[in-house]
Amino acid sequence: MELLRRGDEGGLERMVVAEPRAVQPLLGRLWDGEPVIAARAARALGAAAAAHPELGRELLRRALWALNDESATNGAPVLPLIAEVACRAPGLAAPFVAPMGSYLWDDGLRPGILRALSRIAGTGAELPDEVLDRLAAFAPAGDPEERAVIERLLANREEHANGV
């Protein structure tokens, strides 16, 4: 927790890469009331997942399980974890991005999913067609901020299709 508070992300990442058991306390920090702590925890967990793929798959399975909870918005804090793993280990996270996107219908989860998808797309990764199709279904509706994010994500689809 001290590394999280100090903002020593490099030290935190070295620790979870060297000692994968250190991810356990970080998982709870995803729900921390201080957003900067939660974000640091997600980044460290992403580093651990990239270094230890089997652990990464388990973290991603747990994240989807948290989203699948009856009150799924309780699982919203895992969305940055999925994004960080996808940024650091795209092949590992690829099978989990479309299931995450399947919750776009949920008003409570959609803002976090859009942030996660934006983070993933920001690395140059292509989003799955299934997710982009769902986004296109939401494009005409929703609040202006959501529409702007969706339009940017869909524009990335066109850029990839045109080889830009």
N, C-alpha and C positions, 0 to 999 in steps of 0.2 A: 504494500500500500504506500510505503514511503516513496518508492520510485514513481508511482502514479502521481502522488501529490507534488513531488519536486519537478515533474515533467521530464524525467530522465528516460525518454523513450528508447534511446539506444541501449541503455543499461537494462531496461525492462525487456527489450527484444532479445538481447544476449542471454538473459536469464531464462526466458521461456524456451529458447532454442536449445540451450544447454540442459535444462531441466524441465521436460514437458509436463511434469506433475504440477508445476507452478501455474498452469492455466486454470486449475480449479478455482482458486480464489478470484481470478480475473473474471470468470463467467458472471459471478454475482455483481461485479462492478459495472456490468452493462446496464444494470438497473439503477445505478448511482444517480442521486438527485442533482449532482453537479455534472452538466453535459461534457465538460472538458475531461473529467475523469472517465466517464463512459467511453468517450471517443478514444482516449489513450488505451484503455483496456481493449477495445475492438481492434485497434492497430496492432497491439502486442499479440492478441489472439490470431490475427491474420498472419503475423510472422511465424508463430508457432505452427500453424496449419501448413504453411508453405514448407517449413523445414521438416515436418513430420506428417506426411500425407495421410497416414491412417488416422492419426489424431485429428487432422483436418476434416476428414470425412465424418468422424464421430461428432465433431463440433457442428458441422453443417446439418447432420441428421438431428441433433438436439435442437438446433435453431428452427428447423422446419417443424419439429414436434411442438416447440413453444408457440409457433404461429398457428398450429392446428388445434390449439387449446380452445375450449368452448368460448372463452372470452379472449379471443385472439389478440385484442389490442394489448393485453398483458404481455404478449410476446413481441411487441413492437421494438423493444430495445435490442433484439437480436439482429435486426435488419442491417445495422452498420457492420456487424460481424460478417454477415454473408457478403457484403460489399467488399470488405477488406480482404477476405479470403479470395474472392473473385479477382481482385486487383493484383494480388501477389501470386496466386496459383490458379490462373484461368481454367486450365484443364481440369483441375480438381473440383472447382466450384461449378463448372458448366452444367452438370446435371441438376443442380439445386436452384439455378436462377429462374428457370421457367416455373417450377413449383412456387417459388416466392412470388413471382408475377401473377400467379393464379389468384392471389388475394387482392388484386387491384380493385375488386368490387367493394371491398371493405373500406368505408369512409375513414375509419380510425387508423387503418394501416397504410392507406394509399399515399399520404404525404411521405412517410418513411420509406416506402417502396420506391417512390419516385426519386428520393434523395439517393437511395442505394443504387438504382439503375443509372442515375446521372454520374455517380462516382465510378461505376464500372465502365460506362461509356466514355468517361473522361480519360481512361487509360488507353483508349483506342480499340478496346475490345468490342466485338459485335455482339449485340443482344440477340437472343434467340427470336426467330420469326414469331413463335407463339406469343412471346411477351409483347413484341411490337404490334402484333394484330390486336391484342387486348388493349394496348395503349391507343390504337387508332379508334377503337370503339368508344373510348372515353373522351377523345379529342373535342367533340362538339359540346360536351357538357362540362360541368365542374367550374371551380372558381378560376379567375384569370391567372393566378400564379400557377395552378396545376396545369392549365391549358398551355401556358408558356413553356413549362418543363416538358410536357408531352410533345409539343411541336418541335422543340430542340432535339428530343430523342428520336422522333420520327425523321427529322432532317438528317440525322446521322445515318439512318437506314438508307436514305436516298444517296447520301455521299458514298457509303460503302458499295451500294449497287452500281454507282457510276464510276467506281474506282478512284474516288478522290481521297 
